[in-house]
Amino acid sequence: MIRPWGAVLCSAVLLAACEVERTPRHLFDHAYPAEGERQSEAEEVRARVTAVAQAIARGDERAALAALSPAPDAVLISPMSGLELSGRAQIEAMLHQLARIGAVAVEVKDVRAVVGPKGNVAWFVAHVSVPGVNDPDGLRVTGVYLRNAGIWQLEQAHLSVPATALQPLPQNPESAAASPAAEAPSAR
């Protein structure tokens, strides 16, 4: 028979020899999806962005709307003067106008997406070019998808021109000389 003090001493020695490692959070905390699941969700968002461009290239308004899946309060901001669309109805109207034009050669490349730790928000970035319409560097598209009842819905998208397409700011040597940063420090 093992004496109680002997059992306690033996347990203490065994515990001291053990190395305790933390259990990864994704194994017990289901509010944070496993990395593989997040990668799968990111792939779905990348596929949606690519499918929108492919549908526009075919002139298929319904497929573009289904892939875009805008939320009721979605916002789309464009570098074109005054083009900001708010809400699903305005985005649908824009897709309808594109469909009336017919197939537009749209190419999307370098689509990247990242899904947040809880798996309910995704950010994406892509390069878009329309041959003969925009410069060879194309447009940049960034946006946010939110997962609502298991469905990714576009919440916000922003189109912009690359920095190489912007005109440099004019250099004015007189204004640079008059700026406080250009003045020599005063001697005291």
N, C-alpha and C positions, 0 to 999 in steps of 0.2 A: 504494500500500500504506500502510495506517495503521500508524504506529509504536505499539508497545505502550504507551508512556507517554501518547501522544495518546488512545488508546482508554480508558485508565484515567481520564484527566482529563475526557474527554467523558462517561463514565459517571457520574463524581462530580458533574458539573454537572447532568446529567439527574436523578439521584436527589435532589439538593438541591431541584430544582424540583417534585418529586412530593409530593403530600399522601397520607400513608398513613392509612387508616381501618381500625379494627378490624372484623373480620367478626362479625356478630351470632352469639351463642352458639348459638341454635337452628338455625343453618344447618349447623353442624358437630358439635354435641354432642347426640346423640340421646337422652341421658339426660334432657334438658330439652325437652319437646315445644313445638312452635311455639304461639304465642298463639292462633291460630285453632283448633287442636286442643284446647287447654285450654278455650276458650269452648264448643266442641261438647260436651266432657265435662261442663262445668258445666250445660249445657242438659239433658243426660241426667239428672243428679242432680235438677234442678228438676222435670223430668217425672216422676221416680220419686216425689218427695214429693207432687206433685199427684195422681198416680195412686193412691196409698195412700188419700188422703181420698175420691177419687171411688169407689173400690171399697168403702170403708166406708159411704159414702152409699147405695150400691146393695145393701149386705148381702152382698157377694161376698168371702168369706174367702180363697179361693184367689188372686184377683187382688190383694188387699191384701198377702198374704204374698209373692207374686211381685214386686210393686213395692217392698215394704219390703226384701226380700232380707237378712234379718238374718244376721250371722256367727254361728258356733257359740257364741262367747263375748260376744255383744252384750249391752248393758245399756240398759235404758229406765227413766228416773227421772221420777216424776210428782209434782206438788204435793199430790196426794191422800194422806192419811195412810197411811204404810206401804206405798205402792205403788212397789216397785222390782222390776223384772223382770230376771233374769239368764239369759242363754242363749236359744237359738232355741226350745227346747221351751216355756218359759214365755211367750215372745212369741206363739208359735203358739196356745197355750191362751187368751191374752187376745183374740186375733183371732177365735178360735172362739166365745168368749162374746159378742163384739160381733155376730158373724154370727147367733147364736141370737136376739139382740134383734131383728134385722132391719135394714132400712134406717134409718140414722141420718143426719139432715141435717147433714152436716159441710161446712164451707166453708173452703178454704185460700186465702189471698191473700198478696201481697207475698213470694213465695218468692224467696229469693236464694241463690246458691251460688257458691263460689269453689273452684277446683281448685289444688292446690299446684304448685310449679314442676316437679316430676318427674312430675306427672300421676297419682300413685297415691293421693292423699288429697284429699277434698273436704269442706268445711264448709258447712252450710246453716242458714238461719233462715227461719221462716215464721210467719204469724199464722193461728190456727185458731179458728173459732167454731162452736158448736153451739147453734142457736137454742133458747131456753128452758132451757138447761142452764147455760151460763156467762154471765158479764156481757158487755155489749156490746163491751168491748175484747177479749174472747176470751182465748185462751191463746197463749203464745209457744212455739215448738218450735225447738230448736237441735239439731244433731247432726253426726256425723262418719261419712262413708262411706269405706271403704278399697277400693282396687281389687285384687282377688285373681283371678289368672288371667284378666284382662280383664273381670271382672264386678264391678260396684259392690256392696259388701255393707255394710249398716248395722252400725257398730261401737258407736255410742253415740248415744242421743237423750235429750233433757231437755225436759220440759214445765214451763212456769212461768206464773204469773199476772203480768200487768203491774204495775208499781210503783204505778199509780193504784188498783189493787184492794187494796193492802195497807193495813192500819190504821196510822195514825201512832203513833209511840212516845209513851207518856204523858209529859207534861212535869211534872216535880216541881221547883218552885223551891227547895225546901230542899236537895235533893241537889245541885242545880247550884251553890248558894252554898257548899256544903261541899267541892266538888271542888277539887283542887289548882290547876286552871287558873283557877278563879274567885278564888283568893286573891291579894291584892296582894303584890308582891314585897317582901321584908323589907329594911329599911334597914340598912346595915352601917356 
